[in-house]
Amino acid sequence: MLDLAITGATVVTPDATSLADVGVTDGKIASIVAPGKLEQATKTIDARGMLLLPGAVDPHTHLDAEMFGATTADDFESGTIAAAAGGVTSIIDYAFQAPGGSLSEAISRWDDKARGRAIIDYGFHVAILDPTPATIAEIPKVVERGVSSFKIFMMRGFEERARDFLRAFKMAAESGALLTIHAEDEHLIGYCTERLLGAGNRGVAHFASSRPPLSEAAAVLRGLKMTELTGAPAYFVHLSSKAAIDEIRRARRNGSGRAVLAETRPIYLYLTQEKFLEPQGEKYVGYPPLRERADVEAIWEALADGTVDVVATDHCSWPLERKIAADRFTRIPPGMSNLETLVPMLYSEGVVKRRISLARMVELVAANPAKIFGLYPRKGAIIEGADADLVVFDPDAKVAVHAGEMHSRADYDPFEGIEVTGWPRITISRGEEIVSARKSTARAGRGMFLARSAFSSS
Ligand SMILES: [Zn+2]
């Protein structure tokens, strides 16, 4: 007897997209069979007319994080409820090393934030902010603990300590860790920012020109060379511009033996920098900034042709009041809410509009992040033996995005008013129905820590 049967859906597996019935036992996918061939189940979900997708894996979130003297609107409870409501069943959040603190201490601190609150499974990366010899020596132990990726910010203070960071890169490479890199050149940005502020241009209308595509491309190139020198696999987070994507393409063509991977973020697929000219344009501020139409098109192309491997949210939510309070563009806390719209927006704007296939969408938000971050095949695919993290997705649902109906504690949504075709109807985590008809029924704290494998490029 199965615990759960999901019948009649079009199921997206790594091999095919076809009608199938899926059986679940003990929180795992027990069988995927032709329609009507499933054994008896305690509970059955009739999913005729629906798609059945693997739960998305979002490897880039910031929940309960402090930045710019404030704490993000979402903690691990509201953030993971928003995630689950949007079809995301695993997240990897960024734990930040405190100045002078250890990497293990950062992980423990983040563990305290997540435990008892998260409703879906979660892992951590650690952001290395202080690459002392003691920090570097800790890297192999942290990888063994299941935290197999690190974040490097090529900003504020990076250049000053570039040699220390190179030592950390080398240790990461030798320990089987993946480096996730925020690539923006601090000196190019500093120069542009000083010129703008010096001329009295403080408003958000000038934000995009303070961090031009060149500053992203320059840092990507430098990050590529630094990781090539040290043999470290590199994953560039939230790429926003054609110039940066071109550097990734060139590096891949030239090859170097180590992995070069790329991520983008929803806002760069749907919005352009004209948003900064609107009243309350501060709402759309993230690092890097929104770009031009040609960049948006270049990123879609890169999603389709395989240059960009992952779409991740960089969910970092703030109340509107906090966002618009700054007296200059450098003081606007960066980031916005995105977890609930990741999958439906990509389906609506990508699959429905035929920019990418449904199978490619599933790779971008589930299979690829699971593989890259050491969670596959437990997460990221509908295959026998995997965790039963599943999304019954209604491809015909019409939903207009309204902040008031979303689960994030941010009181605005960057996609407010956009009409979306396709929305999750039921989200299942390890066999348990946790969201149904946009309502969460999950117990806070049911989410479990995901110890991840070391990086493997195969
Ligand atoms: Zn981020």
Residues whose N, C-alpha, C, O or C-beta is under 5 A from the ligand:
A	BS01	ZN	D314
